[in-house]
Amino acid sequence: MEVFLEGAPLPSHYDEVAMVQAHGNGANVSTLLPALQAEAAALGCNAVILVRVDQGSSHASATGVAVRTRAAP
């Protein structure tokens, strides 16, 4: 499953399904991104776009938009 961080070029054609979130104490990018991917996969999506990660000293969170990419018409 592809992950597109905020500011990265997006797929040209996709359907938005839902916002997805992950957070936790002691969490970091290597634990947050797989959690977002799992949540998106459970919704039948194949990518997460506009992913934003916020990391503090003891807590981190990530949000994104779960999408289904599709071929150009």
C-alpha positions as MATLAB code, in Angstrom:
seq = 'MEVFLEGAPLPSHYDEVAMVQAHGNGANVSTLLPALQAEAAALGCNAVILVRVDQGSSHASATGVAVRTRAAP';
ca = [
       0.000    0.000    0.000;
       1.329    3.393   -0.965;
       1.648    6.286    1.478;
       1.875    9.874    0.236;
       3.081   12.372    2.815;
       1.654   15.874    2.907;
       3.221   17.906    0.080;
       4.132   14.875   -2.063;
       2.686   14.510   -5.568;
      -0.637   12.645   -5.406;
      -2.003    9.896   -7.634;
      -3.839   11.393  -10.604;
      -7.143    9.548  -10.039;
      -8.566    8.394   -6.730;
     -11.737    8.188   -4.681;
     -11.607    9.413   -1.084;
     -13.074    6.958    1.408;
     -12.288    8.122    4.947;
      -9.928    9.921    7.260;
      -7.620    7.538    9.114;
      -5.683    8.181   12.320;
      -3.067    6.509   14.464;
      -1.499    7.675   17.716;
       0.280    6.470   20.797;
       2.758    7.131   23.549;
       6.274    6.310   22.415;
       5.010    5.917   18.841;
       7.060    6.973   15.835;
       6.799    6.967   12.052;
       7.773    3.292   11.814;
       4.780    2.312   13.963;
       2.289    4.966   12.868;
       2.447    4.461    9.100;
       1.729    0.706    9.240;
      -1.218    1.468   11.533;
      -2.611    3.941    8.962;
      -2.090    1.405    6.190;
      -3.899   -1.314    8.145;
      -6.860    0.959    8.841;
      -7.057    1.943    5.163;
      -6.775   -1.678    4.017;
      -9.664   -2.626    6.310;
     -11.748   -0.075    4.382;
     -10.796   -1.605    1.024;
      -8.350    1.163    0.129;
      -4.989    0.853   -1.576;
      -3.322    4.138   -0.602;
      -3.194    6.794    2.101;
      -2.662   10.375    0.947;
      -1.995   13.725    2.603;
      -0.363   11.982    5.569;
       0.727   14.286    8.349;
       2.840   13.086   11.287;
       3.121   15.063   14.524;
       5.721   13.830   16.979;
       6.333   15.178   20.448;
       8.723   13.991   23.116;
       6.419   11.238   24.395;
       3.411   11.088   22.057;
       2.997   10.932   18.288;
       0.069   10.928   15.904;
      -0.560   10.608   12.203;
      -3.575   11.392   10.050;
      -4.302   10.836    6.398;
      -7.001   10.175    3.838;
      -7.668    6.568    2.823;
      -8.292    6.339   -0.937;
      -8.894    3.870   -3.726;
      -6.697    4.766   -6.670;
      -8.013    4.067  -10.153;
      -6.815    4.135  -13.734;
      -7.241    7.290  -15.781;
     -10.529    7.416  -17.717;
];
